[in-house]
């Protein structure tokens, strides 16, 4: 018996809306609701500098923000790295939430669709190019010519190909891992009902986190390379 896929059912009711688009909207809505509630909790605090007792929605949001701030700073190793936190933080939380959506029975992860993952890769591609030109101006183009001008005819096509391959690499890595993870989880959940699904849910949870981290780390690395002085 084929398992129920609520994303496909809702998509069909909405006139054939692509499931990846619907899943993306659901993830965006969840993150916007979380951000709005966390912001409201912060505004309602008597003293925002004093943390709440226990794990509250506000405290959870502050923990995530503080961790992302430190993580981006450590990986990028760039002065003023905090300016990158909104972009990379949003990227990480979106991918992580999209991955987790596939852990819910009857749902599928939007990141299991190559259109979305390649779109995320292209966004990162233009973001690190923009940061390269922003930090170095037209001097950034010299990074495509190699360490010595005499090597430019050889290095230019290699560097161009390398940069063009990066968004494809980001997209296909995330897509392949999440698609395979979701298929395996669905397969073993149908075959057994207790022990094996629990083990695969634990493994799936780890895969979701690791893939979001890997995508963010690679994207930060590309920005670091583009922004570094040569």
VENUR-V360573 format. One record per backbone hydrogen bond with DSSP energy under -1.0 kcal/mol. CO is the residue of the C=O (numbers start at 1). NH is the residue of the N-H. If there is no record, write none. Layout:
CO/NH ; CO/NH
//
This chain:
5/9 ; 6/10 ; 7/11 ; 8/12 ; 9/13 ; 10/14 ; 11/16 ; 11/17 ; 12/15 ; 18/22 ; 19/23 ; 20/24 ; 21/25 ; 22/26 ; 23/27 ; 24/28 ; 25/29 ; 26/30 ; 27/31 ; 28/32 ; 29/33 ; 30/34 ; 31/35 ; 32/36 ; 33/37 ; 34/38 ; 35/39 ; 36/40 ; 37/41 ; 38/42 ; 39/43 ; 40/44 ; 47/50 ; 56/60 ; 57/61 ; 58/62 ; 59/63 ; 60/64 ; 61/65 ; 62/66 ; 63/67 ; 64/68 ; 65/69 ; 66/70 ; 67/71 ; 68/72 ; 69/73 ; 70/74 ; 71/75 ; 72/76 ; 73/77 ; 78/81 ; 80/83 ; 81/84 ; 82/85 ; 84/88 ; 85/89 ; 86/90 ; 87/91 ; 88/92 ; 89/93 ; 90/94 ; 91/95 ; 92/96 ; 93/97 ; 94/98 ; 95/99 ; 96/100 ; 97/101 ; 100/103 ; 101/104 ; 104/107 ; 106/6 ; 109/112 ; 110/113 ; 113/117 ; 114/118 ; 115/119 ; 116/120 ; 117/121 ; 118/122 ; 119/123 ; 120/124 ; 121/125 ; 122/126 ; 123/127 ; 124/128 ; 125/129 ; 126/130 ; 127/131 ; 128/132 ; 129/133 ; 130/134 ; 131/135 ; 132/136 ; 133/137 ; 136/139 ; 137/140 ; 138/141 ; 139/142 ; 140/143 ; 141/144 ; 142/145 ; 148/151 ; 149/152 ; 151/155 ; 152/156 ; 155/159 ; 156/160 ; 157/161 ; 158/162 ; 159/163 ; 160/164 ; 161/165 ; 165/169 ; 166/170 ; 167/171 ; 168/172 ; 169/173 ; 170/174 ; 171/175 ; 172/176 ; 173/177 ; 174/178 ; 175/179 ; 176/180 ; 177/181 ; 178/182 ; 179/183 ; 180/184 ; 181/185 ; 182/186 ; 183/187 ; 184/188 ; 185/189 ; 186/190 ; 187/191 ; 188/192 ; 194/198 ; 195/199 ; 196/200 ; 197/201 ; 198/202 ; 199/203 ; 200/204 ; 201/205 ; 202/206 ; 203/207 ; 204/208 ; 205/209 ; 206/210 ; 207/211 ; 208/212 ; 209/213 ; 210/214 ; 211/215 ; 212/216 ; 213/217 ; 214/218 ; 215/219 ; 216/220 ; 217/221 ; 218/222 ; 219/223 ; 220/224 ; 221/225 ; 222/226 ; 223/227 ; 224/228
//
